[in-house]
Amino acid sequence: MNTTRKAPTGILGFPIAPLTENNKLDEKGLASNIQFLLDEGLEAIFIACGAGEYQSLSKEEFEAMVEVAVSIAGRKVPVYTGVGGNIQTSLELAKISADKGADGHLILPPYLVSGEQEGLAAYFKTIAESTDLNAIVYQRDHVSLSIPALEALAEVPQVVGVKDGLGNMELNTILTQTFGKRFSWLNGMPLAEVTMPAYLPLGFDSYSSAISNYIPHISRKFYNALLSGEQELVQDIFQHVILPINDIRRQRNGYAVSLIKAGMEIMGMPVGQTVRLPILPVEKEHYTELESILKKAMDRFPKNTPVQSI
């Protein structure tokens, strides 16, 4: 087990949950997805999280996904699991993660209820302290962590990072300025490339990349250009790839997941478009739009050689 108390940096891989037509987990497809992300140089694997349809997995499927991820990663990069929602289930899945050799977990918010800040801090703290794995807390939806809440979590050695899915830049500025390098800061907004130029100056040095499941070389090219100040290239990728895909993503709830599967299928990594309710597959017109965008993206930004991280 990796006990280095630091969250991964760079572009983070979030594999999907490939499902067969009869709604069973396709472990072979999952292994291919993870190997592809590793071959493309992504810095970590976050398994059974939002892109992996965490909310609809059985315990047995969760366990199988963790086993596949840990096996394929082979300690080359850290593996984080998604836990959250029901706290009793979270504690059980956190233990499974530790037993299966994961390096950490991303703690998702509790569902349905909105707790007070003290209760939210205790929720994250309880899950984080239940194992010796690293933990990243995820603020999104109805969870917006205050300074006192993060002060309580800063006392927990396992808590190494904060992932933001709210997009409240005033809050992000306050939190990063208050806690600095005590936490690693991760951009967890939908299609995080859209907002990364605003997050980077605040100290956010990693992001979850949905498009890396099917065009990782473009995500890498974008991030490298952002880090090196190549603004013309950043704008070029924005205009011809990121913003057009984001326009489709915003058309329907659930496209943050189902659009990934559509993109993978278009790019020759057939995983089918089977998703679990309440998520629906990508509509035909949007699928056709994505096909056109990706064809133009590959013509404009061909994958000539492996793109290395910097």
C-alpha positions, -999 to +999 in steps of 0.1 A: +000+000+000+011+035-008+013+056+023+027+087+007+004+114+019-001+133-013-028+132-040-019+125-076-012+155-099-017+160-136-045+144-157-065+118-138-082+089-155-118+080-147-127+047-164-163+040-173-183+009-163-186-011-195-219-029-195-231-057-218-265-056-235-279-076-207-267-051-182-237-071-168-203-056-160-179-062-189-146-068-170-126-074-202-139-040-216-130-024-183-094-038-184-090-024-219-103+010-209-078+011-180-049-001-200-056+025-227-055+053-200-022+039-187-007+036-222-016+073-227+003+084-196-025+094-173-012+099-138-038+080-118-068+058-121-100+066-102-122+036-104-159+032-097-165+070-094-190+092-112-179+082-147-179+046-135-216+049-125-208+044-088-244+051-078-257+020-096-230-006-089-236-036-067-210-044-040-198-073-061-194-052-092-175-025-071-152-052-058-146-066-093-138-031-107-113-024-080-096-058-085-093-051-123-080-016-117-054-026-092-042-056-113-039-036-145-023-006-128+003-028-113+016+000-090+026+020-120+001+047-110-020+051-079-055+037-079-083+056-061-118+042-056-151+060-053-169+058-020-198+079-006-235+083-003-248+059+024-222+061+051-225+025+062-220+013+026-191+038+022-173+023+052-178-012+038-165-002+003-136+017+019-126-016+036-129-035+004-107-008-013-080-013+013-082-051+012-079-051-026-048-029-026-061+005-036-040+035-027-069+058-017-104+068-022-124+098-035-152+104-009-183+115-027-210+135-008-238+120+011-270+116-009-305+131-003-297+148+030-279+181+035-260+181+068-246+210+088-209+217+083-200+199+114-219+169+103-204+170+068-169+172+083-177+142+105-190+123+076-158+127+056-136+122+087-153+090+096-148+075+062-112+087+059-102+074+093-118+040+087-087+029+067-051+040+063-057+049+026-053+084+013-086+102+010-098+131-012-130+149-002-153+159-030-174+191-027-202+192-052-240+193-055-253+202-020-219+200-003-199+232+000-172+230+027-164+259+050-131+269+065-140+253+099-150+221+082-117+219+063-098+228+095-112+197+111-103+176+081-068+191+080-062+173+113-068+139+096-036+126+081-054+105+056-071+135+040-047+146+013-069+165-011-100+185-019-118+180-053-141+208-064-172+202-085-190+234-075-172+260-096-175+287-069-142+306-077-146+329-047-148+300-024-119+282-042-098+313-038-106+316-001-099+279+006-067+276-014-053+308+002-063+296+036-049+261+034-023+263+007-003+231+003-019+213+032-043+199+007-038+190-030-065+207-051-083+189-079-106+203-105-136+180-106-160+201-128-178+184-156-155+184-186-128+200-165-108+212-194-133+240-198-125+255-164-089+245-159-074+279-171-093+295-142-083+268-117-046+265-124-035+299-110-053+291-077-030+260-072-052+233-087-026+210-103-048+181-115-081+175-131-104+146-140-106+142-178-136+126-193-124+131-229-092+112-220-112+081-223-113+086-261-090+115-271-063+116-244-036+130-267-057+162-272-063+166-235-026+162-229-018+187-257-042+211-241-028+208-206+008+210-217+000+242-237-018+256-206+012+249-184+037+263-209+016+294-217+009+286-253-023+306-254-029+303-291-029+265-289-051+266-259-076+287-277-074+266-308-083+234-288-110+252-270-127+264-301-124+232-321-127+205-295-135+213-259-163+238-263-181+219-290-181+187-270-191+207-239-221+221-258-234+186-264-227+175-228-249+203-216-279+192-237-290+164-214-286+154-177-265+123-176-244+131-206-214+135-183-214+097-183-231+085-215-212+109-237-180+093-227-192+059-238-204+074-271-170+090-277-152+057-270-174+039-294-169+065-321-131+063-316-130+026-321-132+014-285-166-003-286-181-004-251-217+000-263-240+027-251-256+008-223-259+029-192-279+024-160-310+043-150-316+071-144-289+079-171-300+075-207-279+068-238-268+097-261-296+106-285-289+099-322-286+135-333-261+143-305-241+111-313-239+123-350-227+157-338-200+142-316-189+120-346-184+151-367-165+170-339-142+141-333-134+136-369-125+173-373-105+172-340-084+142-352-078+159-386-067+191-368-048+175-339-036+141-352-020+117-329+014+114-345+035+103-316+029+095-279+023+126-259+043+127-227+033+145-195+055+174-184 
